[in-house]
Amino acid sequence: MRTDACDDNSKLTNDNGAFLNSRNKDDSIHVMTEDLVYDVIIVGAGIVGSYTAYHAKRTGKSTLLLEQFPLPHSRGSSHGQSRTIRSAYGDLEYYTQMMTKAFRMWNELEDQSRQTLFRQTGLLCIGQKGTKYLDKTTDCLRKNKTPFRRLDYEEFNKAFPMLSYPSEVGGAVVDYSAGLLLAGRALTAVQNQYLKLGGLLHDGEKMTEIIPGEVIKVKTEARLYQAKAVVLCVGPWAKKVLTKLGLDVPLQTQKIKVCYWKEKTPGTFSSRHFPVFSQLKAIGPHLVYGVPCDEYPDLVKVCLHYGPTVDPDYRDTANDRWVEDALQKYVKEHIPGLEPYPVITESCIYTNTPDEDFVLDRHPFYNNIIIGAGFSGHGFKLAPVVGEILATMAAGKTPEQDMTYFCLNRFKKSHL
């Protein structure tokens, strides 16, 4: 992938990635009239919605991307400076196969935007002794021809002396394909490519109603739009929106506390020397993951892959102090090279399904309403492929991927 950081998008964004008169809110009569029918309207300009819009426009569809908040914003699931990206998926091989294509697509976006969007650090997967996690991860990477290294407990301790784990940890697997995505920059990059193709992006315009039909009507706080197909990529608001469309999909929104911890010795956890890492069942049944110093000088991101259930409209009322307390204990015990208290805390929202697989499907009663939801804290890196799938469905076609894992009918009928 590219390592240069030059940017040819100066007409679209400023140095902070904020849009500069680029949203194509065309004031001409033909855009505002209710008689105009788009091929597809995508609701939600997070990373999945933006990639869906990009793929739809790339295939020549007349496309409108709607976002309820002014861009950029930090109220959903796609903001922030980094996301992990990996091939390692244990026994969920279908995601590893999707990631093969996703890596190529991220590389393409880097070339198009002429920006660095990916830093290859590797991923350290830490596993407990007596579990099959490391074996499954090894088998998955080997089968998909992804470079990796298996470490026993002694090799693990020698390779990563800045970590401290008891002998109950059986070792680790290093996925050399992995690293981190520069999330905010990547989101802006795909939106800019969509705009360059002539796509329309209306931000600060909240959807208030969807009226199904052969031609779907989408009402916002500003105006009425029409489309042959609508793709819903509304993130944490999916359950509320789908309930109004007659679906009770078992989605749960959680507030995730994003914590940054200071190095005691600067450079110990530099992305040049230390990988992205994760430990399964690190705090109770929940995973802990971390990102080396890259976003803020001398600060390592260490987070719990879990949080309190919240209403996305009232996320700041959630009591998440226990998350920080649990992480302080974890850092003190296992990452002694960090100060055992966070110096910066941020937040985002996960939208989880019971099985943590995505929802990528058509509405069971309205075939031209497509749903992309439930990305369960691991959807960002797969957004290029997921967006292509959703755009294909919006065009009335069948995706190439096996969609068995992502269908609505996998849930109990009582939910639908």
C-alpha positions in Angstrom: 0.0 0.0 0.0 1.1 3.6 -0.5 3.4 5.2 2.0 3.3 8.8 0.6 1.0 11.2 2.3 0.4 13.8 -0.5 -3.2 14.9 -1.0 -4.8 16.0 -4.3 -8.2 16.6 -2.7 -7.6 20.2 -1.6 -10.6 21.4 -3.5 -12.7 19.0 -1.4 -11.3 19.1 2.1 -9.1 21.2 4.3 -6.2 19.9 6.3 -8.5 18.5 9.0 -10.6 16.5 6.5 -13.6 18.9 6.8 -15.6 19.5 3.7 -15.3 22.7 1.8 -18.4 23.4 -0.3 -18.3 19.8 -1.6 -21.6 18.4 -0.7 -23.4 19.2 -3.9 -26.5 20.6 -2.3 -27.7 21.8 -5.7 -30.2 24.6 -5.4 -31.5 24.1 -9.0 -35.1 23.3 -9.5 -34.5 19.8 -11.0 -32.7 18.6 -7.9 -35.3 19.9 -5.5 -38.4 18.8 -7.3 -40.3 15.8 -5.9 -40.6 14.5 -9.5 -36.9 13.5 -9.6 -36.5 9.7 -8.9 -33.0 8.6 -8.0 -31.8 5.1 -8.8 -30.7 4.7 -5.1 -30.7 6.7 -1.9 -28.3 5.7 0.8 -29.3 6.8 4.3 -26.3 7.2 6.6 -22.8 8.5 5.6 -20.7 6.4 7.9 -18.0 4.2 6.3 -20.5 1.5 5.1 -23.0 4.0 3.7 -20.3 6.1 2.0 -18.8 3.0 0.4 -22.2 1.9 -0.7 -22.8 5.2 -2.3 -19.4 5.1 -4.0 -20.0 1.7 -5.5 -23.5 2.6 -6.7 -22.3 5.8 -8.3 -19.3 4.0 -9.8 -21.7 1.8 -11.7 -23.5 4.8 -13.2 -26.5 5.0 -10.8 -28.0 8.3 -9.9 -27.2 8.4 -6.2 -28.0 10.5 -3.2 -26.2 10.0 0.2 -28.1 11.4 3.2 -26.6 12.1 6.6 -28.5 13.4 9.7 -25.6 15.2 11.2 -23.3 17.9 9.8 -20.0 16.3 8.6 -17.6 15.5 10.1 -19.2 14.3 13.4 -18.4 11.9 16.2 -21.9 10.6 17.2 -21.9 7.3 15.4 -19.5 4.4 14.7 -17.1 5.6 11.9 -15.3 8.6 13.4 -11.9 8.6 15.2 -8.4 8.3 14.1 -7.9 4.5 13.8 -9.5 1.1 13.4 -7.7 -2.3 13.4 -7.6 -4.2 10.2 -6.7 -7.9 10.0 -7.1 -11.2 8.2 -7.2 -13.3 11.4 -10.8 -14.3 12.2 -10.5 -17.7 14.1 -13.0 -20.1 12.6 -15.0 -17.3 10.8 -13.2 -18.0 7.5 -15.8 -16.2 5.4 -14.6 -12.9 6.9 -11.0 -13.7 6.1 -12.0 -14.4 2.5 -13.8 -11.1 2.4 -10.8 -9.3 3.8 -8.6 -10.5 0.9 -10.8 -8.4 -1.4 -11.1 -5.6 1.2 -7.3 -5.1 1.4 -7.2 -4.7 -2.4 -10.0 -2.1 -2.2 -8.3 -0.1 0.6 -5.2 -0.1 -1.6 -7.2 1.2 -4.5 -8.6 4.0 -2.3 -5.1 4.9 -1.2 -4.0 5.2 -4.9 -7.1 7.2 -5.8 -6.8 9.7 -2.9 -3.0 9.7 -2.9 -3.0 9.4 0.9 -1.7 6.9 3.4 -4.8 5.2 4.9 -3.2 1.9 6.2 -0.2 1.2 8.5 1.0 -2.4 8.5 2.0 -3.3 12.0 0.9 -6.9 12.3 -1.7 -8.1 14.8 -0.7 -10.0 17.9 -3.5 -12.4 18.8 -3.1 -13.5 22.4 -4.9 -16.7 23.5 -5.5 -18.7 26.6 -4.0 -22.1 27.2 -6.5 -24.9 26.7 -8.7 -23.1 24.2 -8.9 -23.7 20.4 -8.6 -20.0 19.5 -5.0 -20.0 18.5 -5.3 -23.3 16.6 -8.3 -22.0 14.7 -6.6 -18.7 14.0 -3.5 -20.5 12.7 -5.6 -22.8 10.5 -7.6 -19.9 9.1 -4.5 -17.9 8.2 -2.7 -20.9 6.7 -5.6 -22.0 4.6 -6.0 -18.4 3.2 -2.2 -18.1 2.6 -1.8 -15.2 4.9 1.7 -14.7 6.4 1.8 -15.5 10.2 3.9 -16.8 13.0 2.8 -19.0 15.9 4.5 -18.2 19.2 4.6 -20.5 22.3 4.6 -18.9 25.7 8.4 -18.6 26.0 8.7 -17.2 22.4 5.8 -14.7 23.2 7.5 -13.4 26.3 10.8 -13.0 24.6 9.4 -11.2 21.5 7.2 -8.8 23.6 9.0 -8.1 26.9 6.8 -5.0 27.4 3.9 -7.3 28.1 3.3 -9.4 31.2 1.0 -12.4 31.1 0.8 -15.5 33.3 1.5 -19.0 32.1 -2.3 -19.5 31.6 -1.7 -17.6 28.3 -0.8 -20.3 25.9 1.1 -18.1 23.5 0.1 -16.0 20.5 -0.3 -15.8 16.7 1.0 -12.8 14.7 -1.0 -12.0 11.6 1.5 -10.1 9.5 -1.1 -8.8 7.1 -2.8 -6.7 9.8 -2.4 -3.2 11.1 -4.5 -0.1 11.5 -6.6 2.1 9.3 -6.6 5.8 9.6 -10.3 5.9 10.1 -11.3 9.6 9.8 -9.0 10.1 6.9 -10.3 6.9 5.2 -14.0 8.0 5.6 -13.3 11.4 4.1 -11.3 9.8 1.3 -14.1 7.6 0.1 -16.7 10.4 0.4 -14.4 12.6 -1.7 -14.1 9.9 -4.4 -17.9 9.6 -4.4 -18.2 13.3 -4.9 -15.6 13.3 -7.7 -17.9 10.8 -9.5 -20.7 13.3 -9.3 -22.6 11.8 -6.4 -24.8 13.9 -4.2 -24.2 14.1 -0.4 -26.6 16.0 1.8 -25.5 16.2 5.4 -27.3 17.8 8.4 -30.5 16.4 7.0 -32.3 13.9 9.2 -34.6 11.3 7.7 -38.1 11.4 9.3 -40.0 8.9 7.3 -39.8 6.2 4.6 -42.9 5.5 2.5 -42.4 2.1 0.8 -43.6 1.5 -2.8 -42.3 0.7 -6.2 -40.9 4.2 -6.0 -39.9 4.9 -2.4 -40.5 8.2 -0.8 -37.9 9.4 1.7 -38.9 12.4 3.9 -36.3 14.5 5.7 -36.5 17.5 7.9 -35.8 19.6 4.8 -37.6 18.0 1.8 -39.0 14.9 0.1 -37.0 12.6 -2.1 -37.9 9.6 -4.3 -35.9 6.5 -5.3 -36.2 3.2 -7.0 -34.2 1.7 -4.1 -33.1 2.8 -0.6 -30.2 1.4 1.4 -30.3 1.9 5.1 -26.9 2.2 6.7 -28.0 4.1 9.8 -25.7 2.5 12.3 -26.9 2.8 16.0 -30.3 4.1 14.8 -31.0 0.9 12.8 -33.4 -0.6 15.4 -35.5 2.5 15.6 -35.7 2.9 11.8 -36.5 -0.8 11.2 -39.1 -0.9 13.9 -41.0 1.8 11.9 -40.8 -0.5 8.9 -42.4 -3.4 10.8 -39.2 -5.3 11.7 -38.0 -6.2 15.2 -34.4 -7.1 14.5 -32.4 -8.1 17.6 -29.9 -5.2 17.6 -28.2 -3.9 20.7 -26.3 -0.6 20.8 -23.4 -0.3 23.2 -21.3 2.7 24.2 -17.6 1.9 23.8 -15.1 3.8 25.9 -11.9 4.5 23.9 -9.0 5.0 26.3 -5.4 6.3 25.6 -2.6 5.4 28.0 0.8 7.1 28.2 4.1 5.3 27.7 6.5 5.3 30.6 9.4 5.2 28.2 8.6 7.0 24.9 9.1 4.7 21.9 8.4 1.4 23.6 5.0 1.0 21.9 5.8 2.8 18.6 4.0 1.3 15.6 7.5 0.6 14.2 8.2 -1.8 17.1 4.8 -2.9 18.4 1.8 -4.4 16.7 -1.9 -4.0 17.0 -3.0 -6.6 19.6 -6.0 -8.4 21.0 -6.7 -10.8 23.8 -9.7 -13.0 23.8 -11.6 -13.3 27.2 -9.2 -10.7 28.7 -11.8 -9.1 31.1 -14.4 -11.7 31.9 -15.7 -13.1 28.6 -14.8 -9.9 26.7 -11.9 -9.1 24.4 -9.4 -6.3 25.0 -7.6 -4.8 22.0 -5.0 -2.1 21.5 -3.3 0.1 18.9 0.3 1.2 19.2 1.3 4.9 19.4 0.2 6.5 16.2 -2.8 8.8 16.9 -1.4 10.8 19.8 2.3 11.1 20.7 3.4 8.5 23.3 -0.2 7.3 23.8 -1.4 3.7 23.3 -5.0 3.0 22.7 -6.3 0.1 24.9 -10.0 -0.6 24.9 -12.6 -3.1 26.1 -14.6 -4.6 23.2 -17.8 -4.2 25.2 -19.7 -1.5 27.0 -23.1 -0.5 28.5 -26.2 -0.7 26.5 -27.4 2.8 25.4 -29.9 4.7 23.4 -27.8 6.3 20.7 -29.7 9.6 21.2 -28.7 9.6 24.9 -25.4 7.8 25.0 -23.8 10.3 27.3 -26.1 9.3 30.1 -24.6 5.8 30.3 -22.6 4.7 33.3 -19.3 3.4 31.9 -17.0 4.2 34.8 -16.7 0.4 35.4 -15.1 0.0 32.0 -12.3 2.4 32.8 -11.8 0.8 36.2 -11.5 -2.7 34.6 -9.1 -1.4 32.0 -6.9 0.3 34.6 -6.5 -3.1 36.4 -5.8 -4.8 33.1 -3.1 -2.3 32.0 -1.5 -2.4 35.5 -1.2 -6.2 35.4 -0.4 -6.9 31.8 1.1 -3.7 30.2 3.4 -2.4 32.9 5.1 -0.1 30.4 2.0 2.2 30.4 0.8 4.5 33.1 -2.2 2.7 34.7 -4.7 5.5 34.1 -6.0 6.9 30.8 -5.0 10.5 29.8 -7.6 10.8 27.0 -11.0 9.1 26.8 -13.4 9.2 23.8 -16.4 7.1 22.8 -18.1 5.4 19.9 -21.1 3.1 19.5 -21.3 -0.5 18.5 -24.5 -2.0 17.0 -24.4 -5.7 17.9 -26.3 -8.7 16.6 -26.6 -11.8 18.9 -24.1 -13.8 16.7 -22.0 -10.7 15.8 -22.5 -11.3 12.1 -23.7 -8.5 10.0 -27.2 -7.9 8.6 -27.0 -7.5 4.8 -30.4 -8.2 3.4 -33.5 -7.0 1.7 -36.6 -6.1 3.7 -38.8 -9.2 3.7 -41.8 -7.2 2.5 -40.2 -4.4 0.5 -37.7 -5.8 -1.9 -36.2 -2.4 -2.8 -35.3 -1.5 0.8 -31.9 -2.9 1.6 -30.5 -3.1 5.1 -26.9 -2.9 6.2 -26.7 -3.1 10.0 -25.3 -4.8 13.1 -21.6 -4.5 12.3 -20.8 -5.4 15.9 -17.5 -3.5 16.3 -15.7 -5.2 13.4 -17.3 -3.8 10.2 -15.1 -0.8 9.4 -12.3 -2.7 7.7 -14.8 -4.7 5.7 -16.7 -1.6 4.5 -15.3 -1.6 0.9 -16.7 -5.2 0.3 -19.9 -4.7 2.3 -20.6 -1.4 0.4 -20.2 -3.3 -2.9 -22.6 -6.0 -1.7 -25.3 -3.5 -0.7 -24.9 -1.5 -3.9 -25.3 -4.7 -5.9 -28.5 -5.6 -4.0 -29.8 -2.1 -4.5 -29.3 -2.6 -8.3 -31.6 -5.7 -8.0 -28.7 -8.1 -8.5 -27.4 -11.0 -6.4 -24.0 -10.5 -4.8 -21.2 -13.0 -5.5 -20.6 -13.7 -1.8 -22.4 -16.3 0.2 -25.0 -14.3 2.0 -26.2 -17.1 4.3 -24.4 -15.6 7.3 -26.0 -12.2 6.9 -29.7 -12.9 6.2 -32.5 -11.6 8.4 -34.1 -15.1 8.5 -31.3 -16.4 10.7 -33.0 -14.8 13.6 -36.0 -16.3 15.3 -39.3 -15.6 13.5 -40.5 -13.8 16.6 -38.1 -11.0 15.9 -39.4 -10.3 12.4 
